[in-house]
Amino acid sequence: MIDIGFNFGDEDAYYVSLGTDSNQQRLFLGAYGSSKVTDFKKGTVFEIVL
């Protein structure tokens, strides 16, 4: 379970990407607060710590 604790307001959070760094030692999850790709500055990136 991932509890991100990020306030997206009244919008749903759309998780759109999962990736690693160049050494494949860190895992990142990209979340976006809008289903429209033209809505700028509504997302964030989280590092998943295992």
PQR file of N, CA, C, O and H, with PARSE charges and radii, in Angstrom:
ATOM      1  N   MET A   1       0.841  -1.176   0.000 -0.4000 1.5000
ATOM      2  CA  MET A   1       0.000   0.000   0.000 -0.0000 2.0000
ATOM      3  C   MET A   1       0.887   1.240   0.000  0.5500 1.7000
ATOM      4  O   MET A   1       1.852   1.323   0.759 -0.5500 1.4000
ATOM      5  N   ILE A   2       0.558   2.186  -0.841 -0.4000 1.5000
ATOM      6  CA  ILE A   2       1.296   3.448  -0.914 -0.0000 2.0000
ATOM      7  C   ILE A   2       0.394   4.558  -0.411  0.5500 1.7000
ATOM      8  O   ILE A   2      -0.648   4.836  -1.006 -0.5500 1.4000
ATOM      9  H   ILE A   2      -0.227   2.119  -1.457  0.4000 1.0000
ATOM     10  N   ASP A   3       0.792   5.195   0.685 -0.4000 1.5000
ATOM     11  CA  ASP A   3       0.055   6.339   1.214 -0.0000 2.0000
ATOM     12  C   ASP A   3       0.862   7.584   0.873  0.5500 1.7000
ATOM     13  O   ASP A   3       1.818   7.920   1.573 -0.5500 1.4000
ATOM     14  H   ASP A   3       1.638   4.969   1.168  0.4000 1.0000
ATOM     15  N   ILE A   4       0.481   8.262  -0.194 -0.4000 1.5000
ATOM     16  CA  ILE A   4       1.286   9.380  -0.657 -0.0000 2.0000
ATOM     17  C   ILE A   4       1.032  10.661   0.129  0.5500 1.7000
ATOM     18  O   ILE A   4       1.914  11.515   0.218 -0.5500 1.4000
ATOM     19  H   ILE A   4      -0.296   7.988  -0.762  0.4000 1.0000
ATOM     20  N   GLY A   5      -0.155  10.804   0.698 -0.4000 1.5000
ATOM     21  CA  GLY A   5      -0.452  11.973   1.500 -0.0000 2.0000
ATOM     22  C   GLY A   5      -0.347  13.291   0.754  0.5500 1.7000
ATOM     23  O   GLY A   5      -0.110  14.326   1.378 -0.5500 1.4000
ATOM     24  H   GLY A   5      -0.871  10.110   0.626  0.4000 1.0000
ATOM     25  N   PHE A   6      -0.514  13.286  -0.545 -0.4000 1.5000
ATOM     26  CA  PHE A   6      -0.428  14.498  -1.353 -0.0000 2.0000
ATOM     27  C   PHE A   6      -1.829  15.005  -1.612  0.5500 1.7000
ATOM     28  O   PHE A   6      -2.700  14.230  -2.008 -0.5500 1.4000
ATOM     29  H   PHE A   6      -0.707  12.446  -1.051  0.4000 1.0000
ATOM     30  N   ASN A   7      -2.067  16.288  -1.397 -0.4000 1.5000
ATOM     31  CA  ASN A   7      -3.396  16.857  -1.545 -0.0000 2.0000
ATOM     32  C   ASN A   7      -3.639  17.279  -2.990  0.5500 1.7000
ATOM     33  O   ASN A   7      -3.103  18.287  -3.448 -0.5500 1.4000
ATOM     34  H   ASN A   7      -1.360  16.918  -1.075  0.4000 1.0000
ATOM     35  N   PHE A   8      -4.452  16.500  -3.705 -0.4000 1.5000
ATOM     36  CA  PHE A   8      -4.835  16.853  -5.061 -0.0000 2.0000
ATOM     37  C   PHE A   8      -6.115  17.674  -5.076  0.5500 1.7000
ATOM     38  O   PHE A   8      -6.661  17.944  -6.146 -0.5500 1.4000
ATOM     39  H   PHE A   8      -4.888  15.680  -3.332  0.4000 1.0000
ATOM     40  N   GLY A   9      -6.599  18.073  -3.916 -0.4000 1.5000
ATOM     41  CA  GLY A   9      -7.826  18.859  -3.854 -0.0000 2.0000
ATOM     42  C   GLY A   9      -9.033  18.006  -4.178  0.5500 1.7000
ATOM     43  O   GLY A   9      -9.120  16.853  -3.756 -0.5500 1.4000
ATOM     44  H   GLY A   9      -6.155  17.855  -3.047  0.4000 1.0000
ATOM     45  N   ASP A  10      -9.961  18.571  -4.923 -0.4000 1.5000
ATOM     46  CA  ASP A  10     -11.176  17.850  -5.302 -0.0000 2.0000
ATOM     47  C   ASP A  10     -10.971  16.929  -6.505  0.5500 1.7000
ATOM     48  O   ASP A  10     -11.863  16.155  -6.853 -0.5500 1.4000
ATOM     49  H   ASP A  10      -9.890  19.508  -5.266  0.4000 1.0000
ATOM     50  N   GLU A  11      -9.819  17.007  -7.131 -0.4000 1.5000
ATOM     51  CA  GLU A  11      -9.541  16.211  -8.321 -0.0000 2.0000
ATOM     52  C   GLU A  11      -9.116  14.789  -7.940  0.5500 1.7000
ATOM     53  O   GLU A  11      -8.578  14.558  -6.857 -0.5500 1.4000
ATOM     54  H   GLU A  11      -9.094  17.636  -6.849  0.4000 1.0000
ATOM     55  N   ASP A  12      -9.365  13.852  -8.842 -0.4000 1.5000
ATOM     56  CA  ASP A  12      -8.831  12.503  -8.691 -0.0000 2.0000
ATOM     57  C   ASP A  12      -7.348  12.530  -9.024  0.5500 1.7000
ATOM     58  O   ASP A  12      -6.883  13.416  -9.741 -0.5500 1.4000
ATOM     59  H   ASP A  12      -9.802  14.040  -9.722  0.4000 1.0000
ATOM     60  N   ALA A  13      -6.607  11.560  -8.504 -0.4000 1.5000
ATOM     61  CA  ALA A  13      -5.192  11.425  -8.836 -0.0000 2.0000
ATOM     62  C   ALA A  13      -5.056  10.349  -9.900  0.5500 1.7000
ATOM     63  O   ALA A  13      -5.532   9.228  -9.723 -0.5500 1.4000
ATOM     64  H   ALA A  13      -6.985  10.840  -7.921  0.4000 1.0000
ATOM     65  N   TYR A  14      -4.412  10.687 -10.996 -0.4000 1.5000
ATOM     66  CA  TYR A  14      -4.193   9.750 -12.086 -0.0000 2.0000
ATOM     67  C   TYR A  14      -2.728   9.344 -12.073  0.5500 1.7000
ATOM     68  O   TYR A  14      -1.846  10.174 -12.294 -0.5500 1.4000
ATOM     69  H   TYR A  14      -4.025  11.598 -11.140  0.4000 1.0000
ATOM     70  N   TYR A  15      -2.473   8.086 -11.816 -0.4000 1.5000
ATOM     71  CA  TYR A  15      -1.095   7.599 -11.800 -0.0000 2.0000
ATOM     72  C   TYR A  15      -0.729   7.206 -13.221  0.5500 1.7000
ATOM     73  O   TYR A  15      -1.327   6.302 -13.805 -0.5500 1.4000
ATOM     74  H   TYR A  15      -3.189   7.412 -11.636  0.4000 1.0000
ATOM     75  N   VAL A  16       0.247   7.890 -13.759 -0.4000 1.5000
ATOM     76  CA  VAL A  16       0.477   7.740 -15.186 -0.0000 2.0000
ATOM     77  C   VAL A  16       1.825   7.141 -15.553  0.5500 1.7000
ATOM     78  O   VAL A  16       2.014   6.737 -16.701 -0.5500 1.4000
ATOM     79  H   VAL A  16       0.732   8.625 -13.284  0.4000 1.0000
ATOM     80  N   SER A  17       2.764   7.070 -14.626 -0.4000 1.5000
ATOM     81  CA  SER A  17       4.063   6.544 -15.017 -0.0000 2.0000
ATOM     82  C   SER A  17       4.787   5.915 -13.837  0.5500 1.7000
ATOM     83  O   SER A  17       4.597   6.298 -12.682 -0.5500 1.4000
ATOM     84  H   SER A  17       2.610   7.398 -13.694  0.4000 1.0000
ATOM     85  N   LEU A  18       5.605   4.956 -14.161 -0.4000 1.5000
ATOM     86  CA  LEU A  18       6.443   4.276 -13.185 -0.0000 2.0000
ATOM     87  C   LEU A  18       7.801   4.110 -13.839  0.5500 1.7000
ATOM     88  O   LEU A  18       7.885   3.646 -14.975 -0.5500 1.4000
ATOM     89  H   LEU A  18       5.759   4.645 -15.098  0.4000 1.0000
ATOM     90  N   GLY A  19       8.863   4.481 -13.144 -0.4000 1.5000
ATOM     91  CA  GLY A  19      10.181   4.394 -13.763 -0.0000 2.0000
ATOM     92  C   GLY A  19      11.296   4.317 -12.738  0.5500 1.7000
ATOM     93  O   GLY A  19      11.063   4.400 -11.532 -0.5500 1.4000
ATOM     94  H   GLY A  19       8.794   4.858 -12.221  0.4000 1.0000
ATOM     95  N   THR A  20      12.510   4.158 -13.238 -0.4000 1.5000
ATOM     96  CA  THR A  20      13.690   4.061 -12.383 -0.0000 2.0000
ATOM     97  C   THR A  20      14.711   5.109 -12.803  0.5500 1.7000
ATOM     98  O   THR A  20      14.573   5.759 -13.840 -0.5500 1.4000
ATOM     99  H   THR A  20      12.699   4.091 -14.218  0.4000 1.0000
ATOM    100  N   ASP A  21      15.745   5.257 -11.967 -0.4000 1.5000
ATOM    101  CA  ASP A  21      16.862   6.107 -12.351 -0.0000 2.0000
ATOM    102  C   ASP A  21      17.765   5.333 -13.312  0.5500 1.7000
ATOM    103  O   ASP A  21      17.482   4.178 -13.633 -0.5500 1.4000
ATOM    104  H   ASP A  21      15.856   4.730 -11.125  0.4000 1.0000
ATOM    105  N   SER A  22      18.824   5.946 -13.761 -0.4000 1.5000
ATOM    106  CA  SER A  22      19.675   5.309 -14.776 -0.0000 2.0000
ATOM    107  C   SER A  22      20.392   4.068 -14.253  0.5500 1.7000
ATOM    108  O   SER A  22      20.774   3.202 -15.040 -0.5500 1.4000
ATOM    109  H   SER A  22      19.055   6.883 -13.501  0.4000 1.0000
ATOM    110  N   ASN A  23      20.580   3.969 -12.945 -0.4000 1.5000
ATOM    111  CA  ASN A  23      21.232   2.786 -12.354 -0.0000 2.0000
ATOM    112  C   ASN A  23      20.226   1.722 -11.958  0.5500 1.7000
ATOM    113  O   ASN A  23      20.619   0.659 -11.477 -0.5500 1.4000
ATOM    114  H   ASN A  23      20.270   4.673 -12.306  0.4000 1.0000
ATOM    115  N   GLN A  24      18.959   1.972 -12.142 -0.4000 1.5000
ATOM    116  CA  GLN A  24      17.860   1.084 -11.768 -0.0000 2.0000
ATOM    117  C   GLN A  24      17.914   0.700 -10.290  0.5500 1.7000
ATOM    118  O   GLN A  24      17.646  -0.444  -9.924 -0.5500 1.4000
ATOM    119  H   GLN A  24      18.639   2.835 -12.533  0.4000 1.0000
ATOM    120  N   GLN A  25      18.265   1.677  -9.447 -0.4000 1.5000
ATOM    121  CA  GLN A  25      18.330   1.447  -8.011 -0.0000 2.0000
ATOM    122  C   GLN A  25      17.248   2.212  -7.258  0.5500 1.7000
ATOM    123  O   GLN A  25      17.016   1.944  -6.079 -0.5500 1.4000
ATOM    124  H   GLN A  25      18.483   2.606  -9.744  0.4000 1.0000
ATOM    125  N   ARG A  26      16.591   3.147  -7.910 -0.4000 1.5000
ATOM    126  CA  ARG A  26      15.526   3.927  -7.288 -0.0000 2.0000
ATOM    127  C   ARG A  26      14.282   3.839  -8.154  0.5500 1.7000
ATOM    128  O   ARG A  26      14.373   3.871  -9.381 -0.5500 1.4000
ATOM    129  H   ARG A  26      16.780   3.364  -8.867  0.4000 1.0000
ATOM    130  N   LEU A  27      13.110   3.727  -7.515 -0.4000 1.5000
ATOM    131  CA  LEU A  27      11.842   3.573  -8.224 -0.0000 2.0000
ATOM    132  C   LEU A  27      11.002   4.826  -8.027  0.5500 1.7000
ATOM    133  O   LEU A  27      10.874   5.320  -6.906 -0.5500 1.4000
ATOM    134  H   LEU A  27      13.036   3.701  -6.518  0.4000 1.0000
ATOM    135  N   PHE A  28      10.429   5.342  -9.109 -0.4000 1.5000
ATOM    136  CA  PHE A  28       9.649   6.572  -9.064 -0.0000 2.0000
ATOM    137  C   PHE A  28       8.249   6.343  -9.618  0.5500 1.7000
ATOM    138  O   PHE A  28       8.048   5.561 -10.547 -0.5500 1.4000
ATOM    139  H   PHE A  28      10.533   4.941 -10.019  0.4000 1.0000
ATOM    140  N   LEU A  29       7.292   7.040  -9.028 -0.4000 1.5000
ATOM    141  CA  LEU A  29       5.902   6.989  -9.465 -0.0000 2.0000
ATOM    142  C   LEU A  29       5.458   8.406  -9.794  0.5500 1.7000
ATOM    143  O   LEU A  29       5.540   9.298  -8.950 -0.5500 1.4000
ATOM    144  H   LEU A  29       7.456   7.676  -8.273  0.4000 1.0000
ATOM    145  N   GLY A  30       4.990   8.613 -11.014 -0.4000 1.5000
ATOM    146  CA  GLY A  30       4.493   9.920 -11.422 -0.0000 2.0000
ATOM    147  C   GLY A  30       2.982   9.966 -11.266  0.5500 1.7000
ATOM    148  O   GLY A  30       2.284   9.084 -11.765 -0.5500 1.4000
ATOM    149  H   GLY A  30       4.923   7.889 -11.700  0.4000 1.0000
ATOM    150  N   ALA A  31       2.470  10.974 -10.587 -0.4000 1.5000
ATOM    151  CA  ALA A  31       1.033  11.125 -10.383 -0.0000 2.0000
ATOM    152  C   ALA A  31       0.606  12.473 -10.939  0.5500 1.7000
ATOM    153  O   ALA A  31       1.321  13.468 -10.821 -0.5500 1.4000
ATOM    154  H   ALA A  31       3.037  11.691 -10.182  0.4000 1.0000
ATOM    155  N   TYR A  32      -0.585  12.486 -11.553 -0.4000 1.5000
ATOM    156  CA  TYR A  32      -1.078  13.719 -12.139 -0.0000 2.0000
ATOM    157  C   TYR A  32      -2.494  13.964 -11.668  0.5500 1.7000
ATOM    158  O   TYR A  32      -3.274  13.020 -11.545 -0.5500 1.4000
ATOM    159  H   TYR A  32      -1.166  11.678 -11.649  0.4000 1.0000
ATOM    160  N   GLY A  33      -2.842  15.199 -11.403 -0.4000 1.5000
ATOM    161  CA  GLY A  33      -4.136  15.551 -10.844 -0.0000 2.0000
ATOM    162  C   GLY A  33      -5.203  15.901 -11.849  0.5500 1.7000
ATOM    163  O   GLY A  33      -6.225  16.482 -11.483 -0.5500 1.4000
ATOM    164  H   GLY A  33      -2.209  15.967 -11.502  0.4000 1.0000
ATOM    165  N   SER A  34      -4.995  15.562 -13.106 -0.4000 1.5000
ATOM    166  CA  SER A  34      -5.978  15.864 -14.131 -0.0000 2.0000
ATOM    167  C   SER A  34      -5.893  14.812 -15.227  0.5500 1.7000
ATOM    168  O   SER A  34      -4.823  14.266 -15.492 -0.5500 1.4000
ATOM    169  H   SER A  34      -4.165  15.090 -13.403  0.4000 1.0000
ATOM    170  N   SER A  35      -7.012  14.534 -15.852 -0.4000 1.5000
ATOM    171  CA  SER A  35      -7.009  13.595 -16.972 -0.0000 2.0000
ATOM    172  C   SER A  35      -6.649  14.293 -18.279  0.5500 1.7000
ATOM    173  O   SER A  35      -6.499  13.633 -19.307 -0.5500 1.4000
ATOM    174  H   SER A  35      -7.881  14.977 -15.637  0.4000 1.0000
ATOM    175  N   LYS A  36      -6.509  15.621 -18.254 -0.4000 1.5000
ATOM    176  CA  LYS A  36      -6.165  16.397 -19.454 -0.0000 2.0000
ATOM    177  C   LYS A  36      -4.657  16.677 -19.464  0.5500 1.7000
ATOM    178  O   LYS A  36      -4.123  17.246 -18.511 -0.5500 1.4000
ATOM    179  H   LYS A  36      -6.631  16.157 -17.418  0.4000 1.0000
ATOM    180  N   VAL A  37      -3.992  16.287 -20.515 -0.4000 1.5000
ATOM    181  CA  VAL A  37      -2.554  16.511 -20.590 -0.0000 2.0000
ATOM    182  C   VAL A  37      -2.200  17.985 -20.794  0.5500 1.7000
ATOM    183  O   VAL A  37      -1.041  18.368 -20.639 -0.5500 1.4000
ATOM    184  H   VAL A  37      -4.425  15.826 -21.288  0.4000 1.0000
ATOM    185  N   THR A  38      -3.182  18.808 -21.139 -0.4000 1.5000
ATOM    186  CA  THR A  38      -2.919  20.231 -21.342 -0.0000 2.0000
ATOM    187  C   THR A  38      -3.024  21.037 -20.049  0.5500 1.7000
ATOM    188  O   THR A  38      -2.733  22.234 -20.049 -0.5500 1.4000
ATOM    189  H   THR A  38      -4.124  18.496 -21.265  0.4000 1.0000
ATOM    190  N   ASP A  39      -3.433  20.407 -18.947 -0.4000 1.5000
ATOM    191  CA  ASP A  39      -3.453  21.078 -17.641 -0.0000 2.0000
ATOM    192  C   ASP A  39      -2.055  21.001 -17.042  0.5500 1.7000
ATOM    193  O   ASP A  39      -1.618  19.931 -16.619 -0.5500 1.4000
ATOM    194  H   ASP A  39      -3.670  19.436 -18.947  0.4000 1.0000
ATOM    195  N   PHE A  40      -1.359  22.121 -17.005 -0.4000 1.5000
ATOM    196  CA  PHE A  40       0.024  22.142 -16.556 -0.0000 2.0000
ATOM    197  C   PHE A  40       0.128  22.292 -15.039  0.5500 1.7000
ATOM    198  O   PHE A  40      -0.770  22.835 -14.397 -0.5500 1.4000
ATOM    199  H   PHE A  40      -1.714  22.990 -17.349  0.4000 1.0000
ATOM    200  N   LYS A  41       1.222  21.809 -14.481 -0.4000 1.5000
ATOM    201  CA  LYS A  41       1.597  21.955 -13.068 -0.0000 2.0000
ATOM    202  C   LYS A  41       0.566  21.361 -12.120  0.5500 1.7000
ATOM    203  O   LYS A  41       0.254  21.962 -11.091 -0.5500 1.4000
ATOM    204  H   LYS A  41       1.951  21.367 -15.003  0.4000 1.0000
ATOM    205  N   LYS A  42       0.039  20.202 -12.447 -0.4000 1.5000
ATOM    206  CA  LYS A  42      -0.927  19.538 -11.560 -0.0000 2.0000
ATOM    207  C   LYS A  42      -0.421  18.178 -11.108  0.5500 1.7000
ATOM    208  O   LYS A  42      -1.197  17.374 -10.592 -0.5500 1.4000
ATOM    209  H   LYS A  42       0.292  19.714 -13.282  0.4000 1.0000
ATOM    210  N   GLY A  43       0.844  17.912 -11.289 -0.4000 1.5000
ATOM    211  CA  GLY A  43       1.351  16.596 -10.939 -0.0000 2.0000
ATOM    212  C   GLY A  43       2.580  16.659 -10.057  0.5500 1.7000
ATOM    213  O   GLY A  43       3.096  17.734  -9.749 -0.5500 1.4000
ATOM    214  H   GLY A  43       1.474  18.566 -11.708  0.4000 1.0000
ATOM    215  N   THR A  44       3.033  15.496  -9.662 -0.4000 1.5000
ATOM    216  CA  THR A  44       4.224  15.389  -8.847 -0.0000 2.0000
ATOM    217  C   THR A  44       4.846  14.014  -9.072  0.5500 1.7000
ATOM    218  O   THR A  44       4.232  13.126  -9.664 -0.5500 1.4000
ATOM    219  H   THR A  44       2.613  14.623  -9.912  0.4000 1.0000
ATOM    220  N   VAL A  45       6.064  13.860  -8.593 -0.4000 1.5000
ATOM    221  CA  VAL A  45       6.778  12.600  -8.698 -0.0000 2.0000
ATOM    222  C   VAL A  45       7.138  12.137  -7.293  0.5500 1.7000
ATOM    223  O   VAL A  45       7.625  12.919  -6.477 -0.5500 1.4000
ATOM    224  H   VAL A  45       6.563  14.582  -8.112  0.4000 1.0000
ATOM    225  N   PHE A  46       6.895  10.860  -7.020 -0.4000 1.5000
ATOM    226  CA  PHE A  46       7.205  10.280  -5.719 -0.0000 2.0000
ATOM    227  C   PHE A  46       8.293   9.232  -5.879  0.5500 1.7000
ATOM    228  O   PHE A  46       8.303   8.490  -6.862 -0.5500 1.4000
ATOM    229  H   PHE A  46       6.499  10.225  -7.683  0.4000 1.0000
ATOM    230  N   GLU A  47       9.213   9.164  -4.916 -0.4000 1.5000
ATOM    231  CA  GLU A  47      10.181   8.089  -4.892 -0.0000 2.0000
ATOM    232  C   GLU A  47       9.628   7.001  -3.988  0.5500 1.7000
ATOM    233  O   GLU A  47       9.227   7.275  -2.857 -0.5500 1.4000
ATOM    234  H   GLU A  47       9.205   9.766  -4.118  0.4000 1.0000
ATOM    235  N   ILE A  48       9.605   5.781  -4.474 -0.4000 1.5000
ATOM    236  CA  ILE A  48       9.121   4.663  -3.687 -0.0000 2.0000
ATOM    237  C   ILE A  48      10.304   4.054  -2.957  0.5500 1.7000
ATOM    238  O   ILE A  48      11.240   3.557  -3.584 -0.5500 1.4000
ATOM    239  H   ILE A  48       9.930   5.559  -5.393  0.4000 1.0000
ATOM    240  N   VAL A  49      10.262   4.092  -1.639 -0.4000 1.5000
ATOM    241  CA  VAL A  49      11.348   3.586  -0.809 -0.0000 2.0000
ATOM    242  C   VAL A  49      10.949   2.206  -0.290  0.5500 1.7000
ATOM    243  O   VAL A  49       9.914   2.049   0.358 -0.5500 1.4000
ATOM    244  H   VAL A  49       9.502   4.496  -1.130  0.4000 1.0000
ATOM    245  N   LEU A  50      11.771   1.226  -0.579 -0.4000 1.5000
ATOM    246  CA  LEU A  50      11.493  -0.134  -0.143 -0.0000 2.0000
ATOM    247  C   LEU A  50      12.229  -0.475   1.122  0.5500 1.7000
ATOM    248  O   LEU A  50      12.105  -1.591   1.628 -0.5500 1.4000
ATOM    249  H   LEU A  50      12.612   1.353  -1.105  0.4000 1.0000
TER
END
